[in-house]
Each structure stands twice: as C-alpha cells, then as structure tokens.
Amino acid sequence: MAGMLYLCATPIGNLEDITFRVLDTLRNVDIIAAEDTRNSIKLLNHFQIKTSMTSYHEYNKVEKAHYLIGLMQEGKDVALVTDAGTPAISDPGETLVALCHQAGIRVTSLPGAAACITALTLSGLSTRRFCFEGFLPSDKKEKRAVLEELAGESRTIILYEAPHHLKKTLDELWNVLGNRKISICRELTKKFETVMPLMMEEALKYYEENEPRGEYVLVIQGKSLEEKRQEAALEWMEMSIEEHMQYYEEQGTERKEAMKMVAKDRGIGKRDVYRMLLGEEK
C-alpha cells in the first residue's frame, strides 16, 4: 500500500501555535521534507522530534518531488513543512501536491498557521470577500499587469513583501491603486507584532522616515462596488446614446431590451433614453 503526503502547517512565529496533530505526524512519518532543514531543525529540536529530514525547495522541487513520490509508492509516509506557515501557499509545495495527484498518491493537509489569514483577521478591513496575491512578480511587465488587474479588485487584497522591497512596492501600489486603506502587518504572532492601519499615502511617508524590518503582510482595501459602478457609468457617458444602443444591438439585443441595458449602464430611466434617442435622431 502506498504511503501518504502530509502537509504540516508550522508556526509563523510563536512556537506554541503548532497543533498536537502536526507534532504527532512529524514524529511518526518516515521522512520530513523541509524548505530549509537548517531552519526546521530548530523546530524539531524544540519539540524533541528525531525524524530524519531532506530538503525540498524552489530549486529542486521537481527532481526531489519525483524522489519523494518514489518513497511514497514504496509505502513510506512523507511530511512536508515550509519555513513558516502552511505548505503550498506561496511555496514550492504546490508542485509536489500536483505531482502526487498525478501519481495517485493520497494527500492530506493538517491545518494551522497561515500569515495571510492571520493578517486579514487583524487588519480591520472587510473579511467577507478577499483575494490572496502572495508576492508580486519580479518581472516588471508582469508586475504591472497584476497591479492593473488589482486596481479594479473589489475584494480585500492580501500581499506578502520582503523588507528590502517594501518601499518600492508601496510606491507602486499607491501609483496604480490610489490612496486606499492599508493595514501593514509584521512579525505576526511574535513579541514585536505590529499592525498599522493607515492610508496608502501615510504608509509611504512613514517608511520614508523608518527603515522596514521583518517580513510583511499587506492587507489592502478593495475598490467599492459603488465606485466601480460610477467609473463604468463615466465610461459609457463618453459614448453618444446612439453609439451605446448600437453596442448592444450589434450583439443581437432587441431594441427595447437594449434601451433597458443602456438606462441601467448610465443610471438613468428608460424614458430618458427614449427622449435622448429622439433628440439625436432629429
């Protein structure tokens, strides 16, 4: 019988945040695949876990995945841990999980700490709808495309950022997204945990005077649905009323229905559309 892959969430700061189930699993699997064995050995030593480890990181994720799958096909159980938090979230573990599914290996996830969710709950921003972007792309064109997409995002946005990139990222966010609310979270669950609810402009000024330290999670207010509606209405207003009607009629929409759609787009009544069409036709 084949073994299993256990995705084991580890603390993002405070070691007491590990679960009993994770500890039991780490003690009983045949091998632990760790993003950085030098980091993970501190965790294992703290809880007196003697299970052997092997490295699994961004630069060996495909080759080592096949090795680990081979072990599991032989009946061995493997635990995957990242440096902090839940494996496969902004982490090469996603590759191992995908390849396990292809190979028919069972995968289970042992829930625990995740910096993105911890920051979201502390942010003071809406938690009902949110999107997680992780780290922004390093490629300039790709990053610009992602930022422009996020500019229209109505859900709360969660990003990760390293201290040496924070100032530049805040500047790029301010230029593309505008002066929105942002909660800047650092050192989550640790002694010097801080959560700073600011406006984007205030955040830029703060880090002009204060050097960023630690790993950051940025939680950013989404664009309101009302603001998106108003922007869409303004775009329609750049068209003449007849051009707007033509836009829908060319898609096969009947004229009466097109009038309803035009009225909704512009935030006016159907009778107003009718009168404006009469005016243009004269």
C-alpha positions as CSV (number, residue, x, y, z in Angstrom):
1,M,0.0,0.0,0.0
2,A,1.3,3.4,-1.0
3,G,2.2,6.0,1.7
4,M,0.7,9.5,2.1
5,L,1.9,13.1,1.8
6,Y,1.0,15.2,4.9
7,L,1.1,19.0,4.5
8,C,2.0,20.1,8.0
9,A,1.4,23.7,9.0
10,T,4.2,25.1,11.2
11,P,4.2,28.3,13.4
12,I,4.8,31.6,11.7
13,G,6.5,33.0,14.8
14,N,5.2,31.7,18.1
15,L,6.2,28.1,18.5
16,E,3.1,27.4,20.7
17,D,0.9,27.8,17.6
18,I,1.7,24.3,16.3
19,T,-1.0,21.7,16.7
20,F,-0.9,18.3,18.5
21,R,-1.8,16.6,15.3
22,V,1.1,18.1,13.4
23,L,3.5,17.2,16.2
24,D,2.2,13.6,16.2
25,T,2.5,13.4,12.5
26,L,6.1,14.7,12.4
27,R,7.1,12.1,14.9
28,N,5.5,9.2,13.1
29,V,6.2,9.8,9.3
30,D,9.2,8.1,7.7
31,I,10.7,11.4,6.5
32,I,10.2,15.1,6.7
33,A,10.7,17.2,3.5
34,A,11.6,20.8,4.6
35,E,12.1,24.0,2.7
36,D,15.2,24.7,4.8
37,T,16.5,21.9,7.0
38,R,18.6,24.4,9.0
39,N,15.5,26.3,10.0
40,S,13.3,23.3,10.5
41,I,15.8,21.5,12.8
42,K,15.2,24.3,15.4
43,L,11.5,23.4,15.4
44,L,12.2,19.7,15.6
45,N,14.7,20.1,18.4
46,H,12.3,22.3,20.4
47,F,9.7,19.5,20.4
48,Q,12.3,16.7,20.6
49,I,11.4,15.2,17.3
50,K,14.1,12.9,15.8
51,T,12.6,12.1,12.4
52,S,15.1,12.4,9.5
53,M,14.8,15.3,7.1
54,T,15.5,16.0,3.5
55,S,15.5,19.4,1.7
56,Y,12.7,20.3,-0.6
57,H,12.8,23.9,-2.0
58,E,12.3,26.1,-5.1
59,Y,15.5,24.9,-6.8
60,N,14.9,21.1,-6.5
61,K,11.1,21.0,-6.4
62,V,10.6,18.8,-9.5
63,E,13.5,16.4,-9.1
64,K,13.0,16.0,-5.4
65,A,9.2,15.6,-5.9
66,H,9.8,12.5,-8.0
67,Y,12.2,11.1,-5.4
68,L,9.6,11.7,-2.6
69,I,6.8,10.2,-4.7
70,G,9.0,7.1,-5.2
71,L,9.3,6.7,-1.5
72,M,5.5,7.0,-1.0
73,Q,4.9,4.5,-3.8
74,E,7.1,2.1,-1.7
75,G,4.7,2.7,1.2
76,K,6.6,5.4,3.2
77,D,4.8,8.4,4.6
78,V,6.2,11.9,4.0
79,A,5.5,15.2,5.9
80,L,6.1,18.5,4.1
81,V,6.9,21.6,6.0
82,T,7.7,25.1,4.9
83,D,9.9,27.6,6.8
84,A,6.8,29.1,8.4
85,G,3.1,28.6,7.9
86,T,1.1,26.3,5.6
87,P,2.9,24.4,2.8
88,A,1.9,25.1,-0.8
89,I,0.9,28.7,0.0
90,S,3.4,30.9,-2.0
91,D,5.6,27.8,-1.6
92,P,7.1,25.1,-3.9
93,G,4.9,22.6,-2.1
94,E,2.2,23.2,-4.7
95,T,4.3,21.4,-7.3
96,L,4.7,18.3,-5.0
97,V,1.0,18.2,-4.4
98,A,0.1,18.4,-8.1
99,L,2.6,15.6,-8.9
100,C,1.2,13.5,-6.1
101,H,-2.3,13.8,-7.5
102,Q,-1.0,12.8,-11.0
103,A,0.8,9.8,-9.4
104,G,-2.3,8.7,-7.4
105,I,-0.7,9.4,-4.1
106,R,-3.1,10.5,-1.3
107,V,-2.5,14.0,0.1
108,T,-3.9,15.4,3.3
109,S,-3.5,18.9,4.9
110,L,-3.1,19.4,8.6
111,P,-4.4,23.0,9.2
112,G,-2.6,25.5,11.2
113,A,-0.9,28.9,11.0
114,A,-1.1,31.0,7.8
115,A,0.2,34.5,7.7
116,C,-2.3,35.7,5.1
117,I,-5.3,34.7,7.2
118,T,-3.8,36.0,10.4
119,A,-3.1,39.4,8.9
120,L,-6.6,39.6,7.3
121,T,-8.3,39.0,10.7
122,L,-6.1,41.7,12.3
123,S,-6.4,44.2,9.5
124,G,-9.7,45.9,10.4
125,L,-10.7,45.6,6.7
126,S,-13.5,43.6,5.2
127,T,-13.0,39.8,5.7
128,R,-16.2,38.7,3.8
129,R,-14.5,38.6,0.4
130,F,-10.8,38.6,-0.2
131,C,-8.1,37.6,-2.6
132,F,-4.6,36.4,-1.9
133,E,-1.9,37.5,-4.4
134,G,1.2,36.4,-2.4
135,F,4.5,38.1,-3.6
136,L,4.2,40.3,-6.7
137,P,6.1,39.1,-9.8
138,S,9.7,40.2,-10.1
139,D,9.3,40.8,-13.9
140,K,8.3,44.5,-14.5
141,K,5.8,43.9,-17.2
142,E,4.1,41.0,-15.4
143,K,4.0,43.0,-12.1
144,R,2.4,46.0,-13.9
145,A,-0.2,43.7,-15.4
146,V,-1.0,42.2,-12.0
147,L,-1.2,45.7,-10.4
148,E,-3.6,47.0,-13.1
149,E,-5.8,43.9,-12.5
150,L,-5.8,44.5,-8.8
151,A,-6.7,48.2,-9.3
152,G,-10.2,47.0,-10.2
153,E,-10.4,44.4,-7.5
154,S,-13.4,44.9,-5.2
155,R,-12.3,42.2,-2.6
156,T,-9.8,42.9,0.1
157,I,-6.3,42.2,-1.2
158,I,-3.5,40.4,0.6
159,L,0.1,40.6,-0.4
160,Y,3.4,39.4,1.0
161,E,6.5,41.5,0.9
162,A,10.2,41.4,2.0
163,P,11.6,44.4,3.9
164,H,14.1,45.4,1.2
165,H,11.3,45.7,-1.4
166,L,8.6,47.3,0.8
167,K,9.1,51.0,0.0
168,K,9.2,50.4,-3.8
169,T,6.1,48.1,-3.6
170,L,4.1,50.7,-1.6
171,D,5.0,53.4,-4.1
172,E,3.8,51.1,-7.0
173,L,0.6,50.3,-5.1
174,W,-0.1,54.0,-4.5
175,N,0.5,54.9,-8.1
176,V,-1.8,52.2,-9.5
177,L,-4.4,51.6,-6.8
178,G,-4.6,55.2,-5.4
179,N,-4.8,56.3,-1.8
180,R,-6.7,53.4,-0.2
181,K,-6.8,52.0,3.3
182,I,-4.0,49.5,4.0
183,S,-3.0,47.5,7.1
184,I,0.7,46.8,7.3
185,C,1.4,43.7,9.4
186,R,4.8,42.5,10.5
187,E,6.3,40.0,13.0
188,L,2.9,38.3,13.3
189,T,2.5,36.2,16.5
190,K,5.9,37.3,17.7
191,K,6.9,39.5,20.6
192,F,7.0,42.7,18.5
193,E,4.0,42.0,16.4
194,T,2.6,45.2,14.8
195,V,-0.4,46.0,12.8
196,M,-0.6,49.5,11.3
197,P,-3.9,50.6,9.8
198,L,-3.1,53.6,7.5
199,M,-3.9,55.3,4.3
200,M,-1.5,54.3,1.5
201,E,-0.1,57.9,1.4
202,E,0.5,57.8,5.1
203,A,2.3,54.4,4.8
204,L,4.7,55.9,2.1
205,K,5.6,58.8,4.4
206,Y,6.1,56.5,7.4
207,Y,8.6,54.3,5.6
208,E,10.5,57.3,4.2
209,E,11.4,58.0,7.8
210,N,11.5,54.4,9.2
211,E,13.6,51.6,7.7
212,P,11.4,48.4,7.1
213,R,12.4,45.4,9.3
214,G,10.9,41.9,9.3
215,E,8.6,40.1,6.9
216,Y,5.4,42.0,5.9
217,V,1.9,41.1,5.0
218,L,-0.1,44.0,3.3
219,V,-3.9,44.0,3.6
220,I,-5.4,46.5,1.2
221,Q,-8.9,47.8,0.8
222,G,-10.7,46.7,-2.4
223,K,-12.4,49.2,-4.7
224,S,-16.0,49.6,-3.6
225,L,-18.7,48.3,-5.9
226,E,-20.3,51.8,-6.0
227,E,-17.0,53.3,-7.1
228,K,-16.8,50.6,-9.9
229,R,-20.3,51.4,-10.9
230,Q,-19.6,55.1,-11.1
231,E,-16.5,54.5,-13.2
232,A,-18.3,52.2,-15.6
233,A,-21.1,54.8,-15.9
234,L,-18.5,57.5,-16.8
235,E,-17.0,55.3,-19.5
236,W,-20.5,54.8,-21.0
237,M,-21.1,58.6,-20.9
238,E,-18.2,59.1,-23.3
239,M,-20.3,57.4,-26.0
240,S,-23.3,59.0,-27.6
241,I,-26.6,57.5,-26.6
242,E,-27.0,56.0,-30.2
243,E,-23.5,54.5,-30.0
244,H,-24.3,53.0,-26.7
245,M,-27.5,51.5,-28.2
246,Q,-25.6,50.2,-31.2
247,Y,-23.1,48.5,-28.9
248,Y,-25.9,46.2,-27.6
249,E,-27.9,45.9,-30.9
250,E,-24.8,44.7,-32.7
251,Q,-24.7,41.8,-30.2
252,G,-28.2,40.8,-31.2
253,T,-30.1,42.5,-28.4
254,E,-33.6,43.7,-29.3
255,R,-34.0,47.5,-29.3
256,K,-36.4,47.6,-26.3
257,E,-34.1,45.4,-24.2
258,A,-31.1,47.5,-25.4
259,M,-32.8,50.6,-24.1
260,K,-33.2,48.9,-20.6
261,M,-29.5,48.0,-20.6
262,V,-28.4,51.5,-21.7
263,A,-30.5,53.0,-18.9
264,K,-29.0,50.7,-16.3
265,D,-25.4,51.4,-17.5
266,R,-26.0,55.2,-17.3
267,G,-28.0,55.2,-14.1
268,I,-31.0,56.9,-15.8
269,G,-34.6,55.9,-16.6
270,K,-35.7,54.1,-19.8
271,R,-37.8,57.1,-20.7
272,D,-34.8,59.3,-20.5
273,V,-33.0,57.1,-23.0
274,Y,-36.0,57.2,-25.3
275,R,-36.1,61.1,-25.2
276,M,-32.4,61.3,-25.8
277,L,-32.7,59.0,-28.8
278,L,-35.4,61.2,-30.2
279,G,-33.2,64.2,-29.7
280,E,-30.3,62.6,-31.5
281,E,-32.5,61.3,-34.4
282,K,-33.9,64.8,-35.0
